[in-house]
Amino acid sequence: MSALRQAQEPVLRLIGVTQQYGTGSTAVSALSGVDLEVARGELVAIMGASGSGKSTLLSVAGGLAAPTTGEVVVDGAYLSEQSPTQLAALRRRSLGFVFQDFNLIPTLTAVENVMLPLELDGFRARVARRAGTDALASVGLADKAGAYPDDLSGGQQQRVAIARAVVGGRRLILADEPTGALDSVTGELVLRMLRARVDAGAAAILVTHEARHAAWADRIVFLRDGRIVDETRRDGAESLLSSTR
């Protein structure tokens, strides 16, 4: 990572984040004292066994769940200080989510799915549609703007989901196993799309079980029992990719 990138204010900061479910003897700690920063132009992969806290980390980072203790800072805004209305606006404007199951609305066309966050944020329909069309073009689906999700392949649906995640210049993309339901060729295409958005200036977290997918990242962070136990940077990631071939 360049000295310039290191010097930039992180797009995401997790400071001493703990997430606990339940109380007393039945309490379960999904995250325990997690500190993590993700900079503009950086893709961070999160790896760990099932139940290690990967998806919980994404939920907390995206403001979908409030941590039990600690702070989450997105684009300089402390999420704990945001009202529900402010938090919803921050998610629409700065955060993009990509999930394994796509989460597209079946009654909306591809472009309508992509432009929906902008419309909810008050953009005029014409402006939102133009931005949605441009986002679809950026993932190679300009010719599918009028298609409904059921008329698209799994890979095409996931690319629509990525376009929705980045529309409007969102600065932080959170991807939870985005290639899990795809074949290897389509999965690699989706990872290339995510990598391209990061190289264009976004910050991103990729949760994955696959070492070959994590090797697309600039940094790999390993979780165990809700704690960060290790990490490796780009050279290590490339070695990891080589070992899986």
Secondary structure, DSSP 8 states (H G I E B T S, - for coil): --HHHHHS--SEEEEEEEEEES-GGG-EEEEEEEEEEE-TT-EEEEE--TTSSHHHHHHHHTTSS--SEEEEEETTEEGGG--HHHHHHHHHHHEEEEETT----TTS-HHHHHHHHHHHTT--HHHHHHHHHHHHHHTT-GGGTT--GGGS-HHHHHHHHHHHHHTTT-SEEEEESTTTTS-HHHHHHHHHHHHHHHHTT-EEEEE-S-HHHHTTSSEEEEEETTEEEEEEEHHHHHHHHHHH-
